[in-house]
Amino acid sequence: MIEPNLPPLYLYDDNDKKIFEKNFINIDEIKRNLPISPLDERKEFLNKYKDFLTAEHLHELLRLDMIVSCHDGLLRRKND
């Protein structure tokens, strides 16, 4: 069912001609601006450090990094 209060959204990619109108969204531009996904990050690290790290080591390192990042973020919010 169509939501009556939302304007139409038109998608295009880099292969289409450039459209600079209000409701036109370039999906390739959105993809370029997205951060790297956790799965892709793991694959990249495994390929880069395959001689040094196992998948289990990498999992633990990324988990610890996530915990430290979360903890730092919470401390910054508390100090603000």
FENTA-V66141 format. One record per run of one state. SS is the DSSP state (2 for helix, 1 for strand, 0 for the rest). FROM is the first residue (numbers start at 1). TO is the last residue. If there is no record, write none. Layout:
ss=SS from=FROM to=TO
ss=SS from=FROM to=TO
This chain:
ss=0 from=1 to=9
ss=1 from=10 to=12
ss=0 from=13 to=23
ss=1 from=24 to=26
ss=2 from=27 to=33
ss=0 from=34 to=37
ss=2 from=38 to=48
ss=0 from=49 to=54
ss=2 from=55 to=79
ss=0 from=80 to=80
